[in-house]
Amino acid sequence: SNDTYIAGENLEFTVNTSENVTVDTTNGTPSIAITVGSSTKNATYVSGSGSSALTFRYTVESGLVDSDG
């Protein structure tokens, strides 16, 4: 949500699908791209395999600014 976050704070994102999804981490941890200001960062998969709600987490980095939320 539109707020002020500090470096080191975790932001969690839930991706909801119409069917259950099995996550395979054999070749690495899945991630989703998020935009923070003019930078693209990755939120990495945390949990939800076997369900229709997958959770991803991004840890706020120092020095990033996003003026439009």
mmCIF file of the N, C-alpha and C atoms, coordinates in Angstrom:
data_MODEL
# 
_entry.id   MODEL 
# 
loop_
_atom_site.group_PDB 
_atom_site.id 
_atom_site.type_symbol 
_atom_site.label_atom_id 
_atom_site.label_alt_id 
_atom_site.label_comp_id 
_atom_site.label_asym_id 
_atom_site.label_entity_id 
_atom_site.label_seq_id 
_atom_site.pdbx_PDB_ins_code 
_atom_site.Cartn_x 
_atom_site.Cartn_y 
_atom_site.Cartn_z 
_atom_site.occupancy 
_atom_site.B_iso_or_equiv 
_atom_site.pdbx_formal_charge 
_atom_site.auth_seq_id 
_atom_site.auth_comp_id 
_atom_site.auth_asym_id 
_atom_site.auth_atom_id 
_atom_site.pdbx_PDB_model_num 
ATOM 1   N N  . SER A 1 1  ? 0.829  -1.186  0.000   1.00 0.00 ? 1  SER A N  1 
ATOM 2   C CA . SER A 1 1  ? 0.000  0.000   0.000   1.00 0.00 ? 1  SER A CA 1 
ATOM 3   C C  . SER A 1 1  ? 0.874  1.250   0.000   1.00 0.00 ? 1  SER A C  1 
ATOM 4   N N  . ASN A 1 2  ? 0.285  2.358   -0.300  1.00 0.00 ? 2  ASN A N  1 
ATOM 5   C CA . ASN A 1 2  ? 0.994  3.635   -0.345  1.00 0.00 ? 2  ASN A CA 1 
ATOM 6   C C  . ASN A 1 2  ? 1.351  4.040   1.078   1.00 0.00 ? 2  ASN A C  1 
ATOM 7   N N  . ASP A 1 3  ? 2.636  3.962   1.411   1.00 0.00 ? 3  ASP A N  1 
ATOM 8   C CA . ASP A 1 3  ? 3.080  4.229   2.771   1.00 0.00 ? 3  ASP A CA 1 
ATOM 9   C C  . ASP A 1 3  ? 4.574  4.519   2.727   1.00 0.00 ? 3  ASP A C  1 
ATOM 10  N N  . THR A 1 4  ? 5.151  4.822   3.864   1.00 0.00 ? 4  THR A N  1 
ATOM 11  C CA . THR A 1 4  ? 6.598  4.984   3.977   1.00 0.00 ? 4  THR A CA 1 
ATOM 12  C C  . THR A 1 4  ? 7.159  3.747   4.645   1.00 0.00 ? 4  THR A C  1 
ATOM 13  N N  . TYR A 1 5  ? 8.149  3.147   3.994   1.00 0.00 ? 5  TYR A N  1 
ATOM 14  C CA . TYR A 1 5  ? 8.764  1.929   4.509   1.00 0.00 ? 5  TYR A CA 1 
ATOM 15  C C  . TYR A 1 5  ? 10.242 2.193   4.765   1.00 0.00 ? 5  TYR A C  1 
ATOM 16  N N  . ILE A 1 6  ? 10.811 1.476   5.711   1.00 0.00 ? 6  ILE A N  1 
ATOM 17  C CA . ILE A 1 6  ? 12.211 1.675   6.053   1.00 0.00 ? 6  ILE A CA 1 
ATOM 18  C C  . ILE A 1 6  ? 13.052 0.499   5.554   1.00 0.00 ? 6  ILE A C  1 
ATOM 19  N N  . ALA A 1 7  ? 14.344 0.768   5.342   1.00 0.00 ? 7  ALA A N  1 
ATOM 20  C CA . ALA A 1 7  ? 15.261 -0.274  4.888   1.00 0.00 ? 7  ALA A CA 1 
ATOM 21  C C  . ALA A 1 7  ? 15.210 -1.455  5.845   1.00 0.00 ? 7  ALA A C  1 
ATOM 22  N N  . GLY A 1 8  ? 15.152 -2.650  5.284   1.00 0.00 ? 8  GLY A N  1 
ATOM 23  C CA . GLY A 1 8  ? 15.094 -3.869  6.074   1.00 0.00 ? 8  GLY A CA 1 
ATOM 24  C C  . GLY A 1 8  ? 13.689 -4.371  6.345   1.00 0.00 ? 8  GLY A C  1 
ATOM 25  N N  . GLU A 1 9  ? 12.681 -3.535  6.076   1.00 0.00 ? 9  GLU A N  1 
ATOM 26  C CA . GLU A 1 9  ? 11.292 -3.940  6.295   1.00 0.00 ? 9  GLU A CA 1 
ATOM 27  C C  . GLU A 1 9  ? 10.858 -4.881  5.175   1.00 0.00 ? 9  GLU A C  1 
ATOM 28  N N  . ASN A 1 10 ? 10.099 -5.921  5.529   1.00 0.00 ? 10 ASN A N  1 
ATOM 29  C CA . ASN A 1 10 ? 9.605  -6.878  4.542   1.00 0.00 ? 10 ASN A CA 1 
ATOM 30  C C  . ASN A 1 10 ? 8.232  -6.467  4.033   1.00 0.00 ? 10 ASN A C  1 
ATOM 31  N N  . LEU A 1 11 ? 8.076  -6.501  2.710   1.00 0.00 ? 11 LEU A N  1 
ATOM 32  C CA . LEU A 1 11 ? 6.779  -6.272  2.078   1.00 0.00 ? 11 LEU A CA 1 
ATOM 33  C C  . LEU A 1 11 ? 6.345  -7.595  1.480   1.00 0.00 ? 11 LEU A C  1 
ATOM 34  N N  . GLU A 1 12 ? 5.124  -8.030  1.757   1.00 0.00 ? 12 GLU A N  1 
ATOM 35  C CA . GLU A 1 12 ? 4.635  -9.290  1.234   1.00 0.00 ? 12 GLU A CA 1 
ATOM 36  C C  . GLU A 1 12 ? 3.525  -9.050  0.227   1.00 0.00 ? 12 GLU A C  1 
ATOM 37  N N  . PHE A 1 13 ? 3.563  -9.839  -0.836  1.00 0.00 ? 13 PHE A N  1 
ATOM 38  C CA . PHE A 1 13 ? 2.608  -9.756  -1.929  1.00 0.00 ? 13 PHE A CA 1 
ATOM 39  C C  . PHE A 1 13 ? 1.966  -11.125 -2.109  1.00 0.00 ? 13 PHE A C  1 
ATOM 40  N N  . THR A 1 14 ? 0.652  -11.162 -2.224  1.00 0.00 ? 14 THR A N  1 
ATOM 41  C CA . THR A 1 14 ? -0.052 -12.414 -2.475  1.00 0.00 ? 14 THR A CA 1 
ATOM 42  C C  . THR A 1 14 ? -0.577 -12.394 -3.903  1.00 0.00 ? 14 THR A C  1 
ATOM 43  N N  . VAL A 1 15 ? -0.221 -13.433 -4.645  1.00 0.00 ? 15 VAL A N  1 
ATOM 44  C CA . VAL A 1 15 ? -0.708 -13.605 -6.006  1.00 0.00 ? 15 VAL A CA 1 
ATOM 45  C C  . VAL A 1 15 ? -1.781 -14.685 -5.960  1.00 0.00 ? 15 VAL A C  1 
ATOM 46  N N  . ASN A 1 16 ? -2.997 -14.325 -6.332  1.00 0.00 ? 16 ASN A N  1 
ATOM 47  C CA . ASN A 1 16 ? -4.118 -15.266 -6.319  1.00 0.00 ? 16 ASN A CA 1 
ATOM 48  C C  . ASN A 1 16 ? -4.366 -15.782 -7.729  1.00 0.00 ? 16 ASN A C  1 
ATOM 49  N N  . THR A 1 17 ? -4.549 -17.090 -7.839  1.00 0.00 ? 17 THR A N  1 
ATOM 50  C CA . THR A 1 17 ? -4.812 -17.720 -9.133  1.00 0.00 ? 17 THR A CA 1 
ATOM 51  C C  . THR A 1 17 ? -6.164 -18.425 -9.084  1.00 0.00 ? 17 THR A C  1 
ATOM 52  N N  . SER A 1 18 ? -6.676 -18.788 -10.242 1.00 0.00 ? 18 SER A N  1 
ATOM 53  C CA . SER A 1 18 ? -7.978 -19.455 -10.298 1.00 0.00 ? 18 SER A CA 1 
ATOM 54  C C  . SER A 1 18 ? -7.878 -20.950 -9.996  1.00 0.00 ? 18 SER A C  1 
ATOM 55  N N  . GLU A 1 19 ? -6.651 -21.481 -10.000 1.00 0.00 ? 19 GLU A N  1 
ATOM 56  C CA . GLU A 1 19 ? -6.446 -22.896 -9.698  1.00 0.00 ? 19 GLU A CA 1 
ATOM 57  C C  . GLU A 1 19 ? -5.270 -23.039 -8.739  1.00 0.00 ? 19 GLU A C  1 
ATOM 58  N N  . ASN A 1 20 ? -5.175 -24.192 -8.094  1.00 0.00 ? 20 ASN A N  1 
ATOM 59  C CA . ASN A 1 20 ? -4.037 -24.453 -7.228  1.00 0.00 ? 20 ASN A CA 1 
ATOM 60  C C  . ASN A 1 20 ? -2.756 -24.548 -8.059  1.00 0.00 ? 20 ASN A C  1 
ATOM 61  N N  . VAL A 1 21 ? -1.653 -24.057 -7.507  1.00 0.00 ? 21 VAL A N  1 
ATOM 62  C CA . VAL A 1 21 ? -0.363 -24.036 -8.194  1.00 0.00 ? 21 VAL A CA 1 
ATOM 63  C C  . VAL A 1 21 ? 0.672  -24.763 -7.331  1.00 0.00 ? 21 VAL A C  1 
ATOM 64  N N  . THR A 1 22 ? 1.440  -25.645 -7.958  1.00 0.00 ? 22 THR A N  1 
ATOM 65  C CA . THR A 1 22 ? 2.542  -26.301 -7.272  1.00 0.00 ? 22 THR A CA 1 
ATOM 66  C C  . THR A 1 22 ? 3.820  -25.594 -7.676  1.00 0.00 ? 22 THR A C  1 
ATOM 67  N N  . VAL A 1 23 ? 4.571  -25.122 -6.709  1.00 0.00 ? 23 VAL A N  1 
ATOM 68  C CA . VAL A 1 23 ? 5.808  -24.385 -6.970  1.00 0.00 ? 23 VAL A CA 1 
ATOM 69  C C  . VAL A 1 23 ? 6.984  -25.356 -6.905  1.00 0.00 ? 23 VAL A C  1 
ATOM 70  N N  . ASP A 1 24 ? 7.795  -25.365 -7.961  1.00 0.00 ? 24 ASP A N  1 
ATOM 71  C CA . ASP A 1 24 ? 8.973  -26.223 -8.039  1.00 0.00 ? 24 ASP A CA 1 
ATOM 72  C C  . ASP A 1 24 ? 10.213 -25.351 -7.864  1.00 0.00 ? 24 ASP A C  1 
ATOM 73  N N  . THR A 1 25 ? 10.956 -25.559 -6.781  1.00 0.00 ? 25 THR A N  1 
ATOM 74  C CA . THR A 1 25 ? 12.145 -24.757 -6.514  1.00 0.00 ? 25 THR A CA 1 
ATOM 75  C C  . THR A 1 25 ? 13.435 -25.488 -6.889  1.00 0.00 ? 25 THR A C  1 
ATOM 76  N N  . THR A 1 26 ? 13.313 -26.550 -7.695  1.00 0.00 ? 26 THR A N  1 
ATOM 77  C CA . THR A 1 26 ? 14.474 -27.329 -8.104  1.00 0.00 ? 26 THR A CA 1 
ATOM 78  C C  . THR A 1 26 ? 15.528 -26.461 -8.778  1.00 0.00 ? 26 THR A C  1 
ATOM 79  N N  . ASN A 1 27 ? 15.116 -25.540 -9.610  1.00 0.00 ? 27 ASN A N  1 
ATOM 80  C CA . ASN A 1 27 ? 16.046 -24.692 -10.363 1.00 0.00 ? 27 ASN A CA 1 
ATOM 81  C C  . ASN A 1 27 ? 16.165 -23.292 -9.785  1.00 0.00 ? 27 ASN A C  1 
ATOM 82  N N  . GLY A 1 28 ? 15.873 -23.123 -8.512  1.00 0.00 ? 28 GLY A N  1 
ATOM 83  C CA . GLY A 1 28 ? 15.959 -21.814 -7.871  1.00 0.00 ? 28 GLY A CA 1 
ATOM 84  C C  . GLY A 1 28 ? 14.625 -21.370 -7.326  1.00 0.00 ? 28 GLY A C  1 
ATOM 85  N N  . THR A 1 29 ? 14.649 -20.268 -6.616  1.00 0.00 ? 29 THR A N  1 
ATOM 86  C CA . THR A 1 29 ? 13.443 -19.730 -6.003  1.00 0.00 ? 29 THR A CA 1 
ATOM 87  C C  . THR A 1 29 ? 12.730 -18.807 -6.983  1.00 0.00 ? 29 THR A C  1 
ATOM 88  N N  . PRO A 1 30 ? 11.459 -19.056 -7.265  1.00 0.00 ? 30 PRO A N  1 
ATOM 89  C CA . PRO A 1 30 ? 10.709 -18.177 -8.161  1.00 0.00 ? 30 PRO A CA 1 
ATOM 90  C C  . PRO A 1 30 ? 10.591 -16.764 -7.584  1.00 0.00 ? 30 PRO A C  1 
ATOM 91  N N  . SER A 1 31 ? 10.406 -15.791 -8.464  1.00 0.00 ? 31 SER A N  1 
ATOM 92  C CA . SER A 1 31 ? 10.226 -14.409 -8.028  1.00 0.00 ? 31 SER A CA 1 
ATOM 93  C C  . SER A 1 31 ? 9.283  -13.688 -8.978  1.00 0.00 ? 31 SER A C  1 
ATOM 94  N N  . ILE A 1 32 ? 8.785  -12.548 -8.510  1.00 0.00 ? 32 ILE A N  1 
ATOM 95  C CA . ILE A 1 32 ? 7.981  -11.671 -9.356  1.00 0.00 ? 32 ILE A CA 1 
ATOM 96  C C  . ILE A 1 32 ? 8.653  -10.299 -9.366  1.00 0.00 ? 32 ILE A C  1 
ATOM 97  N N  . ALA A 1 33 ? 8.576  -9.637  -10.507 1.00 0.00 ? 33 ALA A N  1 
ATOM 98  C CA . ALA A 1 33 ? 9.159  -8.295  -10.636 1.00 0.00 ? 33 ALA A CA 1 
ATOM 99  C C  . ALA A 1 33 ? 8.205  -7.265  -10.061 1.00 0.00 ? 33 ALA A C  1 
ATOM 100 N N  . ILE A 1 34 ? 8.768  -6.321  -9.291  1.00 0.00 ? 34 ILE A N  1 
ATOM 101 C CA . ILE A 1 34 ? 7.994  -5.188  -8.792  1.00 0.00 ? 34 ILE A CA 1 
ATOM 102 C C  . ILE A 1 34 ? 8.760  -3.914  -9.152  1.00 0.00 ? 34 ILE A C  1 
ATOM 103 N N  . THR A 1 35 ? 8.052  -2.831  -9.314  1.00 0.00 ? 35 THR A N  1 
ATOM 104 C CA . THR A 1 35 ? 8.683  -1.564  -9.642  1.00 0.00 ? 35 THR A CA 1 
ATOM 105 C C  . THR A 1 35 ? 8.675  -0.666  -8.423  1.00 0.00 ? 35 THR A C  1 
ATOM 106 N N  . VAL A 1 36 ? 9.871  -0.171  -8.062  1.00 0.00 ? 36 VAL A N  1 
ATOM 107 C CA . VAL A 1 36 ? 10.023 0.764   -6.951  1.00 0.00 ? 36 VAL A CA 1 
ATOM 108 C C  . VAL A 1 36 ? 10.685 1.997   -7.533  1.00 0.00 ? 36 VAL A C  1 
ATOM 109 N N  . GLY A 1 37 ? 9.911  3.083   -7.665  1.00 0.00 ? 37 GLY A N  1 
ATOM 110 C CA . GLY A 1 37 ? 10.440 4.270   -8.338  1.00 0.00 ? 37 GLY A CA 1 
ATOM 111 C C  . GLY A 1 37 ? 10.744 3.922   -9.783  1.00 0.00 ? 37 GLY A C  1 
ATOM 112 N N  . SER A 1 38 ? 11.995 4.089   -10.188 1.00 0.00 ? 38 SER A N  1 
ATOM 113 C CA . SER A 1 38 ? 12.390 3.748   -11.557 1.00 0.00 ? 38 SER A CA 1 
ATOM 114 C C  . SER A 1 38 ? 13.181 2.445   -11.599 1.00 0.00 ? 38 SER A C  1 
ATOM 115 N N  . SER A 1 39 ? 13.209 1.712   -10.484 1.00 0.00 ? 39 SER A N  1 
ATOM 116 C CA . SER A 1 39 ? 13.964 0.461   -10.405 1.00 0.00 ? 39 SER A CA 1 
ATOM 117 C C  . SER A 1 39 ? 13.038 -0.750  -10.419 1.00 0.00 ? 39 SER A C  1 
ATOM 118 N N  . THR A 1 40 ? 13.473 -1.805  -11.083 1.00 0.00 ? 40 THR A N  1 
ATOM 119 C CA . THR A 1 40 ? 12.763 -3.077  -11.025 1.00 0.00 ? 40 THR A CA 1 
ATOM 120 C C  . THR A 1 40 ? 13.480 -3.966  -10.026 1.00 0.00 ? 40 THR A C  1 
ATOM 121 N N  . LYS A 1 41 ? 12.732 -4.463  -9.057  1.00 0.00 ? 41 LYS A N  1 
ATOM 122 C CA . LYS A 1 41 ? 13.260 -5.343  -8.014  1.00 0.00 ? 41 LYS A CA 1 
ATOM 123 C C  . LYS A 1 41 ? 12.483 -6.643  -8.051  1.00 0.00 ? 41 LYS A C  1 
ATOM 124 N N  . ASN A 1 42 ? 12.991 -7.662  -7.369  1.00 0.00 ? 42 ASN A N  1 
ATOM 125 C CA . ASN A 1 42 ? 12.308 -8.955  -7.338  1.00 0.00 ? 42 ASN A CA 1 
ATOM 126 C C  . ASN A 1 42 ? 11.830 -9.297  -5.939  1.00 0.00 ? 42 ASN A C  1 
ATOM 127 N N  . ALA A 1 43 ? 10.571 -9.707  -5.854  1.00 0.00 ? 43 ALA A N  1 
ATOM 128 C CA . ALA A 1 43 ? 10.025 -10.257 -4.628  1.00 0.00 ? 43 ALA A CA 1 
ATOM 129 C C  . ALA A 1 43 ? 10.112 -11.773 -4.785  1.00 0.00 ? 43 ALA A C  1 
ATOM 130 N N  . THR A 1 44 ? 10.728 -12.454 -3.826  1.00 0.00 ? 44 THR A N  1 
ATOM 131 C CA . THR A 1 44 ? 10.952 -13.893 -3.947  1.00 0.00 ? 44 THR A CA 1 
ATOM 132 C C  . THR A 1 44 ? 9.838  -14.701 -3.287  1.00 0.00 ? 44 THR A C  1 
ATOM 133 N N  . TYR A 1 45 ? 9.625  -15.871 -3.835  1.00 0.00 ? 45 TYR A N  1 
ATOM 134 C CA . TYR A 1 45 ? 8.591  -16.785 -3.350  1.00 0.00 ? 45 TYR A CA 1 
ATOM 135 C C  . TYR A 1 45 ? 8.866  -17.180 -1.911  1.00 0.00 ? 45 TYR A C  1 
ATOM 136 N N  . VAL A 1 46 ? 7.799  -17.190 -1.092  1.00 0.00 ? 46 VAL A N  1 
ATOM 137 C CA . VAL A 1 46 ? 7.910  -17.563 0.320   1.00 0.00 ? 46 VAL A CA 1 
ATOM 138 C C  . VAL A 1 46 ? 7.076  -18.812 0.628   1.00 0.00 ? 46 VAL A C  1 
ATOM 139 N N  . SER A 1 47 ? 5.817  -18.821 0.152   1.00 0.00 ? 47 SER A N  1 
ATOM 140 C CA . SER A 1 47 ? 4.945  -19.942 0.523   1.00 0.00 ? 47 SER A CA 1 
ATOM 141 C C  . SER A 1 47 ? 3.705  -19.998 -0.367  1.00 0.00 ? 47 SER A C  1 
ATOM 142 N N  . GLY A 1 48 ? 2.960  -21.102 -0.200  1.00 0.00 ? 48 GLY A N  1 
ATOM 143 C CA . GLY A 1 48 ? 1.673  -21.232 -0.867  1.00 0.00 ? 48 GLY A CA 1 
ATOM 144 C C  . GLY A 1 48 ? 1.575  -22.363 -1.865  1.00 0.00 ? 48 GLY A C  1 
ATOM 145 N N  . SER A 1 49 ? 2.660  -23.102 -2.084  1.00 0.00 ? 49 SER A N  1 
ATOM 146 C CA . SER A 1 49 ? 2.625  -24.193 -3.053  1.00 0.00 ? 49 SER A CA 1 
ATOM 147 C C  . SER A 1 49 ? 1.481  -25.146 -2.743  1.00 0.00 ? 49 SER A C  1 
ATOM 148 N N  . GLY A 1 50 ? 0.742  -25.532 -3.767  1.00 0.00 ? 50 GLY A N  1 
ATOM 149 C CA . GLY A 1 50 ? -0.401 -26.420 -3.593  1.00 0.00 ? 50 GLY A CA 1 
ATOM 150 C C  . GLY A 1 50 ? -1.704 -25.689 -3.366  1.00 0.00 ? 50 GLY A C  1 
ATOM 151 N N  . SER A 1 51 ? -1.631 -24.367 -3.310  1.00 0.00 ? 51 SER A N  1 
ATOM 152 C CA . SER A 1 51 ? -2.839 -23.562 -3.090  1.00 0.00 ? 51 SER A CA 1 
ATOM 153 C C  . SER A 1 51 ? -3.016 -22.574 -4.245  1.00 0.00 ? 51 SER A C  1 
ATOM 154 N N  . SER A 1 52 ? -4.052 -21.774 -4.155  1.00 0.00 ? 52 SER A N  1 
ATOM 155 C CA . SER A 1 52 ? -4.304 -20.754 -5.179  1.00 0.00 ? 52 SER A CA 1 
ATOM 156 C C  . SER A 1 52 ? -3.825 -19.371 -4.735  1.00 0.00 ? 52 SER A C  1 
ATOM 157 N N  . ALA A 1 53 ? -3.071 -19.306 -3.631  1.00 0.00 ? 53 ALA A N  1 
ATOM 158 C CA . ALA A 1 53 ? -2.549 -18.033 -3.121  1.00 0.00 ? 53 ALA A CA 1 
ATOM 159 C C  . ALA A 1 53 ? -1.056 -18.198 -2.826  1.00 0.00 ? 53 ALA A C  1 
ATOM 160 N N  . LEU A 1 54 ? -0.226 -17.597 -3.670  1.00 0.00 ? 54 LEU A N  1 
ATOM 161 C CA . LEU A 1 54 ? 1.224  -17.669 -3.500  1.00 0.00 ? 54 LEU A CA 1 
ATOM 162 C C  . LEU A 1 54 ? 1.724  -16.378 -2.867  1.00 0.00 ? 54 LEU A C  1 
ATOM 163 N N  . THR A 1 55 ? 2.606  -16.487 -1.895  1.00 0.00 ? 55 THR A N  1 
ATOM 164 C CA . THR A 1 55 ? 3.143  -15.323 -1.194  1.00 0.00 ? 55 THR A CA 1 
ATOM 165 C C  . THR A 1 55 ? 4.591  -15.089 -1.615  1.00 0.00 ? 55 THR A C  1 
ATOM 166 N N  . PHE A 1 56 ? 4.890  -13.811 -1.928  1.00 0.00 ? 56 PHE A N  1 
ATOM 167 C CA . PHE A 1 56 ? 6.229  -13.382 -2.304  1.00 0.00 ? 56 PHE A CA 1 
ATOM 168 C C  . PHE A 1 56 ? 6.651  -12.272 -1.356  1.00 0.00 ? 56 PHE A C  1 
ATOM 169 N N  . ARG A 1 57 ? 7.975  -12.134 -1.127  1.00 0.00 ? 57 ARG A N  1 
ATOM 170 C CA . ARG A 1 57 ? 8.465  -11.126 -0.176  1.00 0.00 ? 57 ARG A CA 1 
ATOM 171 C C  . ARG A 1 57 ? 9.617  -10.325 -0.790  1.00 0.00 ? 57 ARG A C  1 
ATOM 172 N N  . TYR A 1 58 ? 9.568  -9.018  -0.536  1.00 0.00 ? 58 TYR A N  1 
ATOM 173 C CA . TYR A 1 58 ? 10.654 -8.110  -0.920  1.00 0.00 ? 58 TYR A CA 1 
ATOM 174 C C  . TYR A 1 58 ? 11.115 -7.389  0.336   1.00 0.00 ? 58 TYR A C  1 
ATOM 175 N N  . THR A 1 59 ? 12.431 -7.343  0.554   1.00 0.00 ? 59 THR A N  1 
ATOM 176 C CA . THR A 1 59 ? 12.988 -6.610  1.685   1.00 0.00 ? 59 THR A CA 1 
ATOM 177 C C  . THR A 1 59 ? 13.462 -5.252  1.188   1.00 0.00 ? 59 THR A C  1 
ATOM 178 N N  . VAL A 1 60 ? 12.912 -4.186  1.764   1.00 0.00 ? 60 VAL A N  1 
ATOM 179 C CA . VAL A 1 60 ? 13.200 -2.816  1.335   1.00 0.00 ? 60 VAL A CA 1 
ATOM 180 C C  . VAL A 1 60 ? 14.699 -2.525  1.465   1.00 0.00 ? 60 VAL A C  1 
ATOM 181 N N  . GLU A 1 61 ? 15.252 -1.979  0.388   1.00 0.00 ? 61 GLU A N  1 
ATOM 182 C CA . GLU A 1 61 ? 16.666 -1.619  0.353   1.00 0.00 ? 61 GLU A CA 1 
ATOM 183 C C  . GLU A 1 61 ? 16.849 -0.140  0.693   1.00 0.00 ? 61 GLU A C  1 
ATOM 184 N N  . SER A 1 62 ? 17.972 0.182   1.258   1.00 0.00 ? 62 SER A N  1 
ATOM 185 C CA . SER A 1 62 ? 18.305 1.562   1.598   1.00 0.00 ? 62 SER A CA 1 
ATOM 186 C C  . SER A 1 62 ? 18.472 2.389   0.332   1.00 0.00 ? 62 SER A C  1 
ATOM 187 N N  . GLY A 1 63 ? 17.996 3.637   0.358   1.00 0.00 ? 63 GLY A N  1 
ATOM 188 C CA . GLY A 1 63 ? 18.209 4.579   -0.736  1.00 0.00 ? 63 GLY A CA 1 
ATOM 189 C C  . GLY A 1 63 ? 17.176 4.549   -1.839  1.00 0.00 ? 63 GLY A C  1 
ATOM 190 N N  . LEU A 1 64 ? 16.216 3.646   -1.802  1.00 0.00 ? 64 LEU A N  1 
ATOM 191 C CA . LEU A 1 64 ? 15.195 3.606   -2.838  1.00 0.00 ? 64 LEU A CA 1 
ATOM 192 C C  . LEU A 1 64 ? 14.090 4.617   -2.537  1.00 0.00 ? 64 LEU A C  1 
ATOM 193 N N  . VAL A 1 65 ? 13.638 5.321   -3.574  1.00 0.00 ? 65 VAL A N  1 
ATOM 194 C CA . VAL A 1 65 ? 12.562 6.296   -3.419  1.00 0.00 ? 65 VAL A CA 1 
ATOM 195 C C  . VAL A 1 65 ? 11.530 6.052   -4.503  1.00 0.00 ? 65 VAL A C  1 
ATOM 196 N N  . ASP A 1 66 ? 10.279 6.013   -4.107  1.00 0.00 ? 66 ASP A N  1 
ATOM 197 C CA . ASP A 1 66 ? 9.161  5.852   -5.035  1.00 0.00 ? 66 ASP A CA 1 
ATOM 198 C C  . ASP A 1 66 ? 8.153  6.937   -4.717  1.00 0.00 ? 66 ASP A C  1 
ATOM 199 N N  . SER A 1 67 ? 8.155  8.000   -5.490  1.00 0.00 ? 67 SER A N  1 
ATOM 200 C CA . SER A 1 67 ? 7.348  9.169   -5.157  1.00 0.00 ? 67 SER A CA 1 
ATOM 201 C C  . SER A 1 67 ? 5.859  9.010   -5.460  1.00 0.00 ? 67 SER A C  1 
ATOM 202 N N  . ASP A 1 68 ? 5.466  7.978   -6.229  1.00 0.00 ? 68 ASP A N  1 
ATOM 203 C CA . ASP A 1 68 ? 4.050  7.838   -6.570  1.00 0.00 ? 68 ASP A CA 1 
ATOM 204 C C  . ASP A 1 68 ? 3.389  6.611   -5.930  1.00 0.00 ? 68 ASP A C  1 
ATOM 205 N N  . GLY A 1 69 ? 4.042  6.028   -4.944  1.00 0.00 ? 69 GLY A N  1 
ATOM 206 C CA . GLY A 1 69 ? 3.430  4.906   -4.220  1.00 0.00 ? 69 GLY A CA 1 
ATOM 207 C C  . GLY A 1 69 ? 3.479  3.631   -4.970  1.00 0.00 ? 69 GLY A C  1 
# 
